[in-house]
Amino acid sequence: MGNADVVFLTPRETDAVTATVDWVRKLEAEAGRRSPLRVFADLVVFLDRTEQEARTRLRRLDALAGAETTSDALIFTGTPEGLADLLADWHGLGVEGFRLRPGVSRHDLPAITRGVAPALRERGLFRGGYEATTLRERLGLPRPAVGAGIP
């Protein structure tokens, strides 16, 4: 934890988000970190116009695969607005960013960019563009000193 800047969580429910963020913050304090870790959560997403359509599509994909879709993280099936609601809730619990895994890239990635991102932008939870040029800058992380963390 001494050299980490970001921690990725794979919660399966909201209660796990609170417990895990609290655990990360406790470990930070015990380690005497000068700056807090950025907490991100992973979610697999199947998005459609209605929750029913999203559930039906996932069941159809499961039937074609001959197995139920599983993941180490929550599998969200619903609408872009519903996902934005969940992300806003988790943000309020201390999650600063999200890594969304589209269930089917061709279908779910456009739903993220055309539905979820604008809904989050309206809530002030997603930026409209980037002034920063590096990933560290985009994540709000300081530039490490040359040789930092090298034993």
C-alpha positions, 0 to 999 in steps of 0.5 A: 500500500506504500507505493500504490495510488489507486485501488480497484474494488469489485463489489457485488452489492452496495453494502460491500462498497461501504465496508470495503472503502472503510477497510481501505481507509483503515489500512491507509491510516495504519500505514501512515499514508500521506495521501489517500488512495483513489478508490475505483470500482469495477462493474460489468454492465448490460444496458438497454432501454428498459430493465426488462429488455436488459434482463432479457438480453442477458438471459438470451446471451446466457442461453447462447453461451450455455452458461450463466454470466459470472463476474468477480464484480457486480453485473448490472442489468438495467438502463443507463439512467439506472446505472448512473443512479447506482454510480452516484450512490457509490460515489457518495460512499467514497468510490471516486471512479469506475471501470465499466466493463461492457457486457457486449462492447457493440451494444453496451459501450455506446449505451455508456457513452450516449446514456450513462456519461451524459446522465453523470455529467448532468449530476456534476459527476463526469467531466465534459473533457480533459485538460490534463495530458497524462493518466496521472494528471487525469486521475488527480495524482501528483507526479512522483519524484524520479526514482520514487518507490525504487528500492 
